[in-house]
Amino acid sequence: MTTNNDAAGFWSYTHRDDEIEDGRIRRLAVKIANEFEAITAEELHVFLDKTDIKWGDEWRNRIDSALTGSTFFMPIITPRFFRSEECRREVLTFSGHATSLGLEELLLPILYIDVPGIKKEDTADDVMALISRRQYEDWTQLRLEDENSPKYRQAVHRLAVRLVEILERTAEIEPPPVTLAEDPESEEEPGMLEMMADAESALPRWSETMTEFAKTVGVIGEAVKETVAEMARSDARGAGFAGRLRATHQLAEQIKSPVEKLSELGEQYSTELVKIDPGVLGIIRQVESEGPESSETEQAKEFFKVIREFAQSGRRNMQAYQDFSDTLQGLAGLSKSMRPLMGKMRGAAQQVLDGQAVIDEWERRIDEVTS
């Protein structure tokens, strides 16, 4: 295992994308690491295979030890990347920790294949929004170049130089303090108590959002069941595909309003969680550094208890949301009138899953700090 002072790069990509590219994604990681070593005479440890236990061990080790300003996370962005729950979870996890430490630059995306919406500032996809706010490397044209061409090699060199420059800047960054704010009139950043209060007051709102989400999913589910039954009756009457198409159009009209509500709830839930994520991680880090006897630790214990209960409650609902998400794929093929609605429902379900990934990371770190 490497030490946390050694430079390391974690590559996040889908294996299918690498297969389609005939291994070029993995080779790019190696080329960048080699160029980094040529420039600095120091090794850049590259972690590529998430099925390798070393990837997970090093990932947790570096996340839990505050990243140290020497750990890059480099997601390889493609349309398929945003469909991978694992890839999405890694972006959210790393981004929260890096932002809480003032080390946002360590998240360095590579836009490998153009993704519709990636350059929109108002995208509803929380992971896509995180990526779009970063100064990502655009590799969409370079991926078509010969790997040994001067243009490709120069681009690899520029990216390696950028890594070196980022390391030099982040080496001087001190983690932002998370402290008690004594003066309520102070214009300084919110302290630990303020952030705990903000998060604690938001929990009932998040729970209410999830309750509304579940109710709306139920409304849509009942409408789908009725449509399936209507199709069976239509088939019995010999109405054929025309009857099925009519039932599908009626379903699309019937669920249009609930789907819009579902989309709004999902966006509201995940956006707020991602926004408060660095603050909660900062609180956990502060408790870890202060030790178990600190008065702030005592104040945080009740907060941690509420977080755990919320995480457990969310997990109880996850299977229902996952099942709902899985059933949408078959419905999309019924009629073109259903496709936009299916896209919105899939997006909303994914945002709930993203939100749970953020909360699960809070619980994991709380368990480590308080065990």
Phi, psi and omega per residue, in radians:
M1 nan 2.439 3.122
T2 -1.313 2.826 3.013
T3 -1.516 2.792 -3.061
N4 -1.260 -0.182 3.086
N5 -1.498 -0.254 3.100
D6 -1.334 2.515 3.080
A7 -1.240 2.414 -3.130
A8 -2.505 2.614 3.093
G9 -2.270 2.163 3.075
F10 -1.759 2.094 3.138
W11 -1.699 2.275 3.124
S12 -2.066 2.068 -3.100
Y13 -2.731 2.883 3.066
T14 -1.601 2.417 -3.112
H15 -1.100 -0.552 3.134
R16 -1.131 -0.683 3.085
D17 -1.066 -0.731 3.133
D18 -1.160 -0.647 3.094
E19 -1.105 -0.787 3.135
I20 -1.060 -0.618 -3.131
E21 -1.520 0.155 3.097
D22 1.003 0.680 3.059
G23 1.458 0.116 -3.068
R24 -1.163 -0.525 -3.122
I25 -1.150 -0.824 3.100
R26 -1.118 -0.699 -3.134
R27 -1.146 -0.597 3.105
L28 -1.092 -0.728 3.119
A29 -1.044 -0.756 -3.131
V30 -1.163 -0.720 3.135
K31 -1.085 -0.730 3.130
I32 -1.141 -0.742 3.126
A33 -1.103 -0.721 3.125
N34 -1.129 -0.714 -3.141
E35 -1.184 -0.677 3.075
F36 -1.021 -0.777 -3.139
E37 -1.163 -0.655 3.115
A38 -1.101 -0.651 -3.100
I39 -1.317 -0.720 -2.965
T40 -1.842 -0.243 -3.011
A41 1.105 0.328 3.077
E42 -2.208 2.564 -3.065
E43 -1.380 2.450 2.936
L44 -1.832 1.892 -3.117
H45 -1.300 2.102 -3.089
V46 -1.856 2.231 3.107
F47 -1.938 2.016 -2.983
L48 -1.944 -0.739 -2.941
D49 -1.719 1.858 -3.091
K50 -1.235 -0.205 3.062
T51 -1.433 -0.226 3.103
D52 -1.397 2.291 -3.104
I53 -1.041 -0.493 3.133
K54 -1.091 -0.630 3.138
W55 -1.033 -0.919 -3.101
G56 -1.139 -0.710 -3.134
D57 -1.108 -0.819 -3.131
E58 -1.174 -0.676 3.138
W59 -1.028 -0.916 -3.121
R60 -1.135 -0.704 -3.121
N61 -1.055 -0.787 -3.087
R62 -1.328 -0.661 3.074
I63 -1.070 -0.791 -3.050
D64 -1.293 -0.364 -3.135
S65 -1.802 0.508 2.973
A66 1.210 0.420 2.980
L67 1.175 -0.545 3.077
T68 1.077 0.175 3.092
G69 1.269 0.199 -3.103
S70 -2.216 0.268 -3.065
T71 -2.066 1.983 3.085
F72 -1.592 2.538 2.960
F73 -2.122 2.084 -2.996
M74 -2.142 1.565 3.086
P75 -1.316 2.368 3.130
I76 -1.686 1.832 -2.922
I77 -1.505 2.168 3.077
T78 -2.508 2.932 3.053
P79 -0.990 -0.649 -3.107
R80 -1.217 -0.481 -3.130
F81 -0.980 -0.742 -3.064
F82 -1.329 -0.133 3.063
R83 -1.655 -0.093 -3.133
S84 -1.622 1.991 3.130
E85 -1.082 -0.630 3.141
E86 -1.133 -0.798 3.128
C87 -1.108 -0.735 3.137
R88 -1.092 -0.763 -3.123
R89 -1.090 -0.685 3.134
E90 -1.124 -0.727 3.108
V91 -1.075 -0.831 -3.119
L92 -1.096 -0.755 -3.121
T93 -1.112 -0.882 -3.098
F94 -1.149 -0.759 -3.094
S95 -1.049 -0.749 3.136
G96 -1.066 -0.828 -3.140
H97 -1.135 -0.797 -3.103
A98 -1.099 -0.753 -3.130
T99 -1.146 -0.662 3.140
S100 -1.136 -0.347 -3.126
L101 -1.841 0.037 -3.097
G102 1.261 0.439 -3.054
L103 -2.040 0.726 -3.077
E104 -1.003 -0.520 -3.090
E105 -1.115 -0.343 -3.111
L106 -1.247 -0.260 2.985
L107 -1.550 1.858 -3.029
L108 -2.163 1.569 -3.126
P109 -1.275 2.625 2.995
I110 -2.039 1.975 3.102
L111 -1.360 1.772 -2.993
Y112 -1.595 -0.715 3.060
I113 -2.291 2.332 -3.051
D114 -1.013 2.414 -3.130
V115 -2.101 2.110 3.095
P116 -0.989 2.242 3.104
G117 1.668 -0.186 -3.058
I118 -1.134 -0.462 -3.090
K119 -1.716 0.114 3.116
K120 -1.524 2.280 -3.134
E121 -1.268 -0.428 -3.048
D122 -1.809 0.420 3.140
T123 -1.067 2.465 -3.118
A124 -1.438 -0.243 -3.135
D125 -1.393 2.019 -3.036
D126 -1.118 -0.661 3.125
V127 -1.221 -0.736 3.098
M128 -1.088 -0.656 3.121
A129 -1.130 -0.704 3.094
L130 -1.068 -0.766 -3.134
I131 -1.135 -0.776 -3.064
S132 -1.141 -0.438 3.125
R133 -1.392 -0.235 3.133
R134 -1.533 2.744 3.072
Q135 -1.475 1.368 -3.042
Y136 -1.310 2.767 3.060
E137 -1.537 2.214 -3.133
D138 -1.591 1.916 -3.105
W139 -1.950 0.217 -3.000
T140 -1.117 -0.560 3.091
Q141 -1.643 -0.603 -3.125
L142 -1.108 -0.545 -3.136
R143 -1.100 -0.298 3.139
L144 -1.583 -0.122 -3.133
E145 -1.425 2.730 3.002
D146 -1.131 2.363 -3.062
E147 -1.124 -0.373 -3.141
N148 -1.769 0.091 -3.131
S149 -1.288 2.667 3.104
P150 -0.985 -0.674 -3.113
K151 -1.087 -0.767 -3.119
Y152 -1.180 -0.778 -3.114
R153 -1.141 -0.648 3.098
Q154 -1.141 -0.665 3.122
A155 -1.158 -0.705 3.069
V156 -1.058 -0.755 3.125
H157 -1.069 -0.795 -3.131
R158 -1.067 -0.706 -3.132
L159 -1.182 -0.690 3.098
A160 -1.112 -0.695 3.097
V161 -1.100 -0.705 3.125
R162 -1.085 -0.686 3.095
L163 -1.061 -0.759 3.129
V164 -1.072 -0.765 -3.125
E165 -1.128 -0.693 3.115
I166 -1.118 -0.746 3.121
L167 -1.059 -0.698 -3.141
E168 -1.133 -0.690 -3.138
R169 -1.248 -0.784 -3.053
T170 -1.243 -0.361 3.120
A171 -1.103 -0.401 -3.086
E172 -1.714 -0.012 -3.068
I173 -1.535 2.240 3.047
E174 -1.664 2.434 3.095
P175 -1.002 2.378 3.109
P176 -1.093 2.405 -3.105
P177 -1.225 2.574 3.019
V178 -2.122 1.803 -3.002
T179 -2.292 2.939 2.999
L180 -1.254 2.357 3.094
A181 -1.674 1.905 -3.074
E182 -1.294 -0.644 -3.036
D183 -1.786 1.947 -3.119
P184 -1.120 -0.326 3.134
E185 -1.559 -0.041 -3.072
S186 -1.086 2.489 3.123
E187 -1.609 0.054 3.140
E188 -1.247 2.967 3.131
E189 -1.014 2.629 3.127
P190 -0.959 2.443 3.116
G191 -1.538 -3.008 -3.057
M192 -1.080 -0.769 -3.130
L193 -1.133 -0.707 3.127
E194 -1.079 -0.758 -3.118
M195 -1.186 -0.666 3.078
M196 -1.118 -0.712 -3.140
A197 -1.130 -0.741 3.129
D198 -1.070 -0.818 -3.125
A199 -1.158 -0.742 -3.102
E200 -1.114 -0.702 3.132
S201 -1.224 -0.416 -3.138
A202 -1.396 -0.425 -3.064
L203 -1.012 -0.814 3.093
P204 -1.067 -0.611 3.125
R205 -1.160 -0.716 3.105
W206 -1.139 -0.701 3.116
S207 -1.094 -0.725 3.114
E208 -1.110 -0.698 3.103
T209 -1.064 -0.747 -3.140
M210 -1.171 -0.612 3.077
T211 -1.119 -0.777 3.106
E212 -1.129 -0.669 3.121
F213 -1.061 -0.823 -3.130
A214 -1.094 -0.708 3.109
K215 -1.083 -0.751 -3.115
T216 -1.175 -0.678 3.053
V217 -1.038 -0.707 3.120
G218 -1.105 -0.721 3.112
V219 -1.061 -0.803 -3.137
I220 -1.144 -0.718 3.139
G221 -1.061 -0.717 3.119
E222 -1.138 -0.680 3.125
A223 -1.132 -0.678 3.121
V224 -1.140 -0.762 3.122
K225 -1.033 -0.757 -3.141
E226 -1.126 -0.657 3.122
T227 -1.150 -0.725 3.104
V228 -1.065 -0.735 3.114
A229 -1.137 -0.690 3.123
E230 -1.134 -0.650 3.100
M231 -1.109 -0.700 3.114
A232 -1.105 -0.726 3.110
R233 -1.151 -0.677 3.122
S234 -1.108 -0.738 3.112
D235 -1.081 -0.687 -3.124
A236 -1.130 -0.528 3.110
R237 -1.426 -0.108 -3.127
G238 1.369 0.436 -3.110
A239 -1.324 -0.263 3.060
G240 1.157 -2.689 -3.074
F241 -1.174 -0.476 3.117
A242 -1.104 -0.698 3.113
G243 -1.156 -0.721 3.107
R244 -1.118 -0.722 -3.126
L245 -1.125 -0.712 3.119
R246 -1.082 -0.755 3.128
A247 -1.119 -0.660 -3.141
T248 -1.173 -0.726 3.100
H249 -1.100 -0.679 3.100
Q250 -1.130 -0.685 3.102
L251 -1.098 -0.781 -3.134
A252 -1.026 -0.738 3.132
E253 -1.193 -0.659 -3.071
Q254 -1.196 -0.655 -3.037
I255 -1.711 0.048 -3.092
K256 -0.981 -0.838 -3.111
S257 -1.184 -0.816 3.082
P258 -1.049 -0.613 3.139
V259 -1.150 -0.718 3.098
E260 -1.064 -0.725 3.123
K261 -1.126 -0.733 3.130
L262 -1.044 -0.759 -3.137
S263 -1.101 -0.754 3.124
E264 -1.120 -0.749 -3.134
L265 -1.126 -0.764 -3.134
G266 -1.095 -0.777 -3.133
E267 -1.131 -0.772 -3.137
Q268 -1.058 -0.756 -3.087
Y269 -1.134 -0.953 -3.050
S270 -1.219 -0.678 -3.121
T271 -1.072 -0.744 -3.124
E272 -1.200 -0.679 3.123
L273 -1.123 -0.790 3.139
V274 -1.103 -0.640 -3.129
K275 -1.146 -0.706 -3.073
I276 -1.546 -0.190 -3.078
D277 -0.913 -0.912 -3.126
P278 -1.027 -0.628 3.137
G279 -1.151 -0.771 3.128
V280 -1.122 -0.742 3.102
L281 -1.106 -0.606 3.075
G282 -1.126 -0.695 3.091
I283 -1.073 -0.804 -3.130
I284 -1.091 -0.741 3.133
R285 -1.113 -0.674 3.136
Q286 -1.138 -0.766 3.108
V287 -1.056 -0.708 3.125
E288 -1.079 -0.733 -3.094
S289 -1.324 -0.557 -3.111
E290 -1.320 -0.500 -3.134
G291 1.621 2.875 -3.016
P292 -1.209 -0.292 -3.088
E293 -1.589 -0.089 -3.077
S294 -1.161 2.534 3.075
S295 -1.140 -0.588 3.107
E296 -1.136 -0.600 3.105
T297 -1.097 -0.723 3.106
E298 -1.066 -0.730 -3.141
Q299 -1.183 -0.491 -3.103
A300 -1.406 -0.355 -3.044
K301 -1.044 -0.766 3.129
E302 -1.143 -0.685 3.094
F303 -1.060 -0.787 3.130
F304 -1.089 -0.650 3.126
K305 -1.086 -0.747 3.127
V306 -1.123 -0.724 3.122
I307 -1.061 -0.777 3.134
R308 -1.055 -0.787 -3.130
E309 -1.099 -0.689 3.132
F310 -1.157 -0.708 3.126
A311 -1.096 -0.765 -3.134
Q312 -1.158 -0.684 3.100
S313 -1.086 -0.753 3.126
G314 -1.073 -0.724 -3.121
R315 -1.128 -0.558 3.118
R316 -1.120 -0.483 -3.134
N317 -1.581 -0.249 -2.998
M318 -1.064 -0.727 -3.089
Q319 -1.085 -0.684 3.116
A320 -1.115 -0.731 3.126
Y321 -1.184 -0.668 3.126
Q322 -1.133 -0.766 3.107
D323 -1.064 -0.727 3.115
F324 -1.064 -0.774 3.135
S325 -1.092 -0.698 -3.100
D326 -1.184 -0.547 -3.105
T327 -1.322 -0.281 -3.044
L328 -1.223 -0.518 -3.064
Q329 -1.037 -0.761 -3.131
G330 -1.172 -0.611 -3.126
L331 -1.180 -0.532 -3.068
A332 -1.085 -0.457 -3.094
G333 -1.473 -0.065 -3.086
L334 -1.194 -0.757 -3.080
S335 -2.841 2.636 3.128
K336 -1.121 -0.397 3.117
S337 -1.191 -0.345 -3.129
M338 -1.540 -0.373 -2.988
R339 -1.051 -0.828 3.112
P340 -1.067 -0.647 3.133
L341 -1.182 -0.697 3.119
M342 -1.106 -0.695 3.108
G343 -1.063 -0.752 3.135
K344 -1.166 -0.689 3.138
M345 -1.190 -0.712 3.084
R346 -1.071 -0.736 3.133
G347 -1.090 -0.743 -3.139
A348 -1.132 -0.761 3.119
A349 -1.089 -0.694 3.132
Q350 -1.130 -0.643 3.131
Q351 -1.136 -0.613 3.065
V352 -1.158 -0.739 3.104
L353 -1.112 -0.687 3.082
D354 -1.073 -0.777 3.136
G355 -1.056 -0.703 3.128
Q356 -1.157 -0.608 3.104
A357 -1.075 -0.691 3.102
V358 -1.120 -0.813 -3.106
I359 -1.157 -0.693 3.113
D360 -1.060 -0.634 3.106
E361 -1.184 -0.661 3.057
W362 -1.028 -0.818 -3.098
E363 -1.125 -0.706 3.138
R364 -1.058 -0.806 -3.126
R365 -1.207 -0.634 3.089
I366 -1.083 -0.758 3.132
D367 -1.076 -0.677 3.137
E368 -1.199 -0.703 -3.074
V369 -1.281 -0.570 -3.032
T370 -1.769 -0.063 -3.108
S371 -1.357 nan nan
